[in-house]
Amino acid sequence: MSAKEKTIAKNRRAFHDYEILDTYEAGIVLTGTEVCSLRENNCQLTDCFALIRKGEVWLNNLHISPYSHGNLNNPDPDRKRKLLLHRKQIRYLEQKTREAGLAIVPIGIYFSTNGLVKLEIALARGKK
């Protein structure tokens, strides 16, 4: 992350529980009201993790609170969200998580310089 990017949330627990090996920047598929809620800093990364299913990376347990001025069509706060990565990166992460017993852990979520929501994920090994 550079200095101009606005941090929304960090997962400090990840640095305590895991040994970080590699980091990647991923896009995340969100609805409009979720982005508005993130602008109000309503996000929790504490028990969040990523899984690879059928060649796609899915983020589980990311809690984005419903937007305060949203309507009845607000999405579920704890739904699974798709991460956007290059195909080579997905294959590499899938190979490493299968053979070495590593995990994909989100480290932080932020707005990039052009206003897009980005998620910093890490390939990590558990300390315990």
Accessible surface in RSA format (square Angstrom, percent):
REM  Atomic radii and reference values for relative SASA: ProtOr
REM  Chains: A
REM  Algorithm: Lee & Richards
REM  Probe-radius: 1.40
REM  Slices: 20
REM RES _ NUM      All-atoms   Total-Side   Main-Chain    Non-polar    All polar
REM                ABS   REL    ABS   REL    ABS   REL    ABS   REL    ABS   REL
RES MET A   1   100.82  52.2  28.51  18.9  72.31 172.2  33.57  28.5  67.26  89.1
RES SER A   2    65.75  55.6  47.08  62.8  18.68  43.0  52.69 112.2  13.07  18.3
RES ALA A   3   109.58 100.8  66.13 102.1  43.44  98.8  78.51 110.6  31.06  82.3
RES LYS A   4   179.79  87.7 148.85  91.3  30.94  73.7  99.51  89.6  80.27  85.5
RES GLU A   5    32.24  18.5  18.61  14.1  13.63  32.4   0.30   0.6  31.94  26.1
RES LYS A   6   101.32  49.4  93.79  57.5   7.52  17.9  88.61  79.8  12.70  13.5
RES THR A   7    58.74  41.8  41.23  41.8  17.51  41.7  25.73  34.6  33.02  49.9
RES ILE A   8    18.62  10.6   0.30   0.2  18.32  44.2   0.30   0.2  18.32  49.7
RES ALA A   9    18.19  16.7  11.18  17.3   7.01  15.9  18.19  25.6   0.00   0.0
RES LYS A  10   113.71  55.5  88.26  54.2  25.46  60.6  34.07  30.7  79.64  84.8
RES ASN A  11     6.23   4.3   4.03   3.9   2.20   5.3   2.20   5.3   4.03   3.9
RES ARG A  12   194.26  81.6 184.15  93.9  10.10  24.1  67.54  92.3 126.72  76.8
RES ARG A  13   133.65  56.1 125.47  64.0   8.18  19.5  45.54  62.2  88.11  53.4
RES ALA A  14     2.26   2.1   0.00   0.0   2.26   5.1   2.07   2.9   0.19   0.5
RES PHE A  15   105.70  52.9  94.50  58.5  11.19  29.1  95.35  57.8  10.35  29.6
RES HIS A  16   128.34  70.1 117.29  81.5  11.05  28.3  85.21  87.8  43.13  50.2
RES ASP A  17    39.98  28.0  35.52  35.3   4.46  10.6  14.64  34.4  25.34  25.3
RES TYR A  18    66.64  31.1  64.46  36.7   2.19   5.7  22.09  16.6  44.55  54.9
RES GLU A  19    82.95  47.6  79.45  60.1   3.51   8.3  29.08  56.3  53.87  44.0
RES ILE A  20    49.79  28.3  23.90  17.8  25.89  62.4  23.90  17.2  25.89  70.3
RES LEU A  21    73.03  40.7  42.19  30.2  30.84  77.5  45.35  31.9  27.67  74.5
RES ASP A  22    56.71  39.7  53.00  52.8   3.71   8.8   7.44  17.5  49.27  49.1
RES THR A  23    72.73  51.7  49.17  49.8  23.55  56.1  19.69  26.4  53.04  80.2
RES TYR A  24    36.05  16.8  28.47  16.2   7.58  19.7  29.79  22.4   6.26   7.7
RES GLU A  25    93.44  53.6  70.60  53.4  22.84  54.4  24.01  46.4  69.43  56.7
RES ALA A  26     0.99   0.9   0.00   0.0   0.99   2.3   0.99   1.4   0.00   0.0
RES GLY A  27    10.15  12.5   0.00   N/A  10.15  12.5   7.03  19.3   3.12   7.0
RES ILE A  28    15.69   8.9   0.00   0.0  15.69  37.8   0.00   0.0  15.69  42.6
RES VAL A  29    67.69  44.5  63.53  57.5   4.17  10.0  67.56  58.7   0.13   0.4
RES LEU A  30    33.85  18.9   3.84   2.7  30.01  75.4   4.48   3.1  29.37  79.0
RES THR A  31    57.74  41.1  50.83  51.5   6.91  16.5  57.74  77.6   0.00   0.0
RES GLY A  32    54.45  67.2   0.00   N/A  54.45  67.2  40.37 110.8  14.08  31.5
RES THR A  33    40.59  28.9  38.67  39.2   1.93   4.6  36.48  49.0   4.11   6.2
RES GLU A  34     6.78   3.9   5.31   4.0   1.48   3.5   6.39  12.4   0.40   0.3
RES VAL A  35    39.53  26.0  39.53  35.8   0.00   0.0  39.53  34.3   0.00   0.0
RES CYS A  36    49.76  37.6  47.45  52.9   2.31   5.4   3.08   7.8  46.68  50.3
RES SER A  37     0.17   0.1   0.17   0.2   0.00   0.0   0.17   0.4   0.00   0.0
RES LEU A  38     0.00   0.0   0.00   0.0   0.00   0.0   0.00   0.0   0.00   0.0
RES ARG A  39   132.36  55.6 115.65  59.0  16.71  39.8  46.99  64.2  85.37  51.7
RES GLU A  40    77.92  44.7  52.86  40.0  25.06  59.7  41.65  80.6  36.27  29.6
RES ASN A  41    81.61  56.3  61.45  59.4  20.16  48.6  15.70  37.8  65.92  63.7
RES ASN A  42    45.83  31.6  41.51  40.1   4.33  10.4   6.24  15.0  39.59  38.3
RES CYS A  43    20.23  15.3   0.23   0.3  20.00  47.0   0.60   1.5  19.63  21.2
RES GLN A  44   106.80  59.7 102.50  74.9   4.30  10.2  24.76  52.7  82.04  62.2
RES LEU A  45     4.88   2.7   1.26   0.9   3.62   9.1   1.26   0.9   3.62   9.7
RES THR A  46    83.65  59.5  74.47  75.5   9.18  21.9  58.77  78.9  24.88  37.6
RES ASP A  47    89.99  63.0  76.67  76.3  13.32  31.5  31.80  74.8  58.19  58.0
RES CYS A  48     8.95   6.8   0.00   0.0   8.95  21.0   0.00   0.0   8.95   9.6
RES PHE A  49    79.00  39.5  79.00  48.9   0.00   0.0  79.00  47.9   0.00   0.0
RES ALA A  50     5.93   5.5   0.00   0.0   5.93  13.5   0.00   0.0   5.93  15.7
RES LEU A  51    65.74  36.6  64.11  45.9   1.63   4.1  65.74  46.2   0.00   0.0
RES ILE A  52    21.01  12.0   5.56   4.1  15.46  37.3   5.56   4.0  15.46  41.9
RES ARG A  53   140.80  59.1 138.05  70.4   2.75   6.6  54.61  74.6  86.19  52.2
RES LYS A  54   206.82 100.9 162.40  99.6  44.42 105.8 123.33 111.0  83.49  88.9
RES GLY A  55    43.70  53.9   0.00   N/A  43.70  53.9  25.02  68.7  18.68  41.8
RES GLU A  56    60.26  34.6  58.72  44.4   1.55   3.7  17.20  33.3  43.07  35.2
RES VAL A  57     0.26   0.2   0.00   0.0   0.26   0.6   0.00   0.0   0.26   0.7
RES TRP A  58    74.40  29.9  74.40  36.0   0.00   0.0  68.18  36.4   6.22  10.1
RES LEU A  59     0.00   0.0   0.00   0.0   0.00   0.0   0.00   0.0   0.00   0.0
RES ASN A  60    12.49   8.6  12.21  11.8   0.28   0.7   7.65  18.4   4.84   4.7
RES ASN A  61    73.29  50.5  63.00  60.9  10.28  24.8   9.14  22.0  64.15  62.0
RES LEU A  62     0.00   0.0   0.00   0.0   0.00   0.0   0.00   0.0   0.00   0.0
RES HIS A  63    54.55  29.8  54.55  37.9   0.00   0.0  35.80  36.9  18.75  21.8
RES ILE A  64     3.32   1.9   0.34   0.3   2.97   7.2   0.34   0.2   2.97   8.1
RES SER A  65    36.86  31.1  35.19  47.0   1.67   3.8  14.91  31.8  21.95  30.7
RES PRO A  66    70.89  51.7  54.76  49.9  16.12  58.6  61.21  50.5   9.68  60.1
RES TYR A  67    51.36  24.0  44.84  25.5   6.51  16.9  14.69  11.0  36.67  45.2
RES SER A  68    79.56  67.2  41.69  55.6  37.87  87.2  49.09 104.5  30.47  42.7
RES HIS A  69   150.29  82.1 118.01  82.0  32.28  82.6  77.95  80.3  72.34  84.2
RES GLY A  70    28.02  34.5   0.00   N/A  28.02  34.5   4.77  13.1  23.25  52.1
RES ASN A  71   100.12  69.0  82.56  79.8  17.55  42.3  43.47 104.6  56.65  54.8
RES LEU A  72   181.27 101.0 152.75 109.3  28.53  71.7 156.34 109.8  24.94  67.1
RES ASN A  73   127.29  87.8 101.46  98.0  25.83  62.2  31.63  76.1  95.67  92.5
RES ASN A  74    37.89  26.1  18.45  17.8  19.43  46.8   9.26  22.3  28.63  27.7
RES PRO A  75    33.23  24.2  18.49  16.9  14.74  53.6  28.71  23.7   4.52  28.1
RES ASP A  76    87.12  61.0  74.03  73.7  13.09  30.9  33.92  79.8  53.19  53.0
RES PRO A  77    33.10  24.1  31.66  28.9   1.44   5.2  33.10  27.3   0.00   0.0
RES ASP A  78    76.31  53.5  62.96  62.7  13.36  31.6  21.23  50.0  55.08  54.9
RES ARG A  79    66.29  27.8  59.85  30.5   6.44  15.3  36.52  49.9  29.77  18.0
RES LYS A  80   133.17  65.0 122.59  75.2  10.58  25.2  66.25  59.6  66.92  71.3
RES ARG A  81     0.64   0.3   0.19   0.1   0.45   1.1   0.45   0.6   0.19   0.1
RES LYS A  82    67.70  33.0  66.05  40.5   1.65   3.9  24.65  22.2  43.06  45.9
RES LEU A  83     3.82   2.1   0.00   0.0   3.82   9.6   0.00   0.0   3.82  10.3
RES LEU A  84    93.48  52.1  83.94  60.0   9.55  24.0  87.11  61.2   6.37  17.1
RES LEU A  85    27.93  15.6   0.50   0.4  27.43  68.9   7.64   5.4  20.29  54.6
RES HIS A  86   135.87  74.3 130.18  90.5   5.69  14.5  80.74  83.2  55.13  64.2
RES ARG A  87   173.79  73.0 165.73  84.5   8.06  19.2  42.29  57.8 131.50  79.7
RES LYS A  88   167.91  81.9 161.59  99.1   6.32  15.0 105.99  95.4  61.92  66.0
RES GLN A  89    52.44  29.3  50.03  36.6   2.41   5.7  17.08  36.3  35.36  26.8
RES ILE A  90    19.76  11.2  19.76  14.7   0.00   0.0  19.76  14.2   0.00   0.0
RES ARG A  91   143.13  60.1 138.36  70.5   4.77  11.4  59.21  80.9  83.93  50.9
RES TYR A  92    84.47  39.4  81.35  46.3   3.13   8.1  62.85  47.2  21.63  26.7
RES LEU A  93     0.34   0.2   0.34   0.2   0.00   0.0   0.34   0.2   0.00   0.0
RES GLU A  94    43.01  24.7  43.01  32.5   0.00   0.0   8.91  17.2  34.11  27.8
RES GLN A  95   100.94  56.4  93.60  68.4   7.34  17.5  30.58  65.1  70.36  53.4
RES LYS A  96    58.36  28.5  58.36  35.8   0.00   0.0  10.06   9.1  48.30  51.4
RES THR A  97    36.53  26.0  23.96  24.3  12.56  29.9  16.53  22.2  20.00  30.2
RES ARG A  98   188.03  78.9 154.86  78.9  33.17  79.0  60.87  83.2 127.16  77.1
RES GLU A  99   116.71  67.0  75.98  57.5  40.73  97.0  40.10  77.6  76.61  62.5
RES ALA A 100    50.20  46.2  20.91  32.3  29.29  66.6  31.24  44.0  18.95  50.2
RES GLY A 101    63.51  78.3   0.00   N/A  63.51  78.3  35.50  97.4  28.01  62.7
RES LEU A 102    16.15   9.0   5.24   3.8  10.90  27.4   5.90   4.1  10.25  27.6
RES ALA A 103    37.05  34.1  32.91  50.8   4.14   9.4  37.03  52.2   0.02   0.1
RES ILE A 104     5.80   3.3   2.59   1.9   3.20   7.7   2.59   1.9   3.20   8.7
RES VAL A 105     5.71   3.8   5.71   5.2   0.00   0.0   5.71   5.0   0.00   0.0
RES PRO A 106     0.00   0.0   0.00   0.0   0.00   0.0   0.00   0.0   0.00   0.0
RES ILE A 107    11.90   6.8  11.90   8.9   0.00   0.0  11.90   8.6   0.00   0.0
RES GLY A 108     0.54   0.7   0.00   N/A   0.54   0.7   0.54   1.5   0.00   0.0
RES ILE A 109     0.14   0.1   0.00   0.0   0.14   0.3   0.00   0.0   0.14   0.4
RES TYR A 110     4.88   2.3   4.88   2.8   0.00   0.0   0.07   0.1   4.81   5.9
RES PHE A 111     8.65   4.3   8.45   5.2   0.20   0.5   8.45   5.1   0.20   0.6
RES SER A 112    16.84  14.2  10.45  13.9   6.39  14.7  10.45  22.2   6.39   9.0
RES THR A 113    95.52  67.9  59.52  60.3  36.00  85.8  36.24  48.7  59.28  89.6
RES ASN A 114   112.10  77.3  77.15  74.6  34.95  84.1  43.53 104.8  68.57  66.3
RES GLY A 115    31.75  39.2   0.00   N/A  31.75  39.2  21.45  58.9  10.30  23.1
RES LEU A 116    95.71  53.3  94.22  67.4   1.49   3.8  95.71  67.2   0.00   0.0
RES VAL A 117    14.15   9.3   5.47   5.0   8.68  20.9   5.47   4.8   8.68  23.5
RES LYS A 118    46.21  22.5  46.21  28.4   0.00   0.0   9.25   8.3  36.96  39.4
RES LEU A 119     0.00   0.0   0.00   0.0   0.00   0.0   0.00   0.0   0.00   0.0
RES GLU A 120    34.23  19.7  34.23  25.9   0.00   0.0   5.15  10.0  29.07  23.7
RES ILE A 121     0.29   0.2   0.29   0.2   0.00   0.0   0.29   0.2   0.00   0.0
RES ALA A 122     0.29   0.3   0.00   0.0   0.29   0.7   0.29   0.4   0.00   0.0
RES LEU A 123     3.51   2.0   3.51   2.5   0.00   0.0   3.51   2.5   0.00   0.0
RES ALA A 124     0.11   0.1   0.00   0.0   0.11   0.2   0.00   0.0   0.11   0.3
RES ARG A 125   105.70  44.4 105.50  53.8   0.20   0.5  41.16  56.3  64.54  39.1
RES GLY A 126    40.62  50.1   0.00   N/A  40.62  50.1  16.70  45.8  23.92  53.6
RES LYS A 127   127.75  62.3  89.12  54.7  38.63  92.0  58.71  52.8  69.04  73.5
RES LYS A 128   217.63 106.2 147.34  90.4  70.29 167.4 135.61 122.1  82.02  87.4
END  Absolute sums over single chains surface
CHAIN  1 A     7766.3       6137.1       1629.2       3909.2       3857.1
END  Absolute sums over all chains
TOTAL          7766.3       6137.1       1629.2       3909.2       3857.1
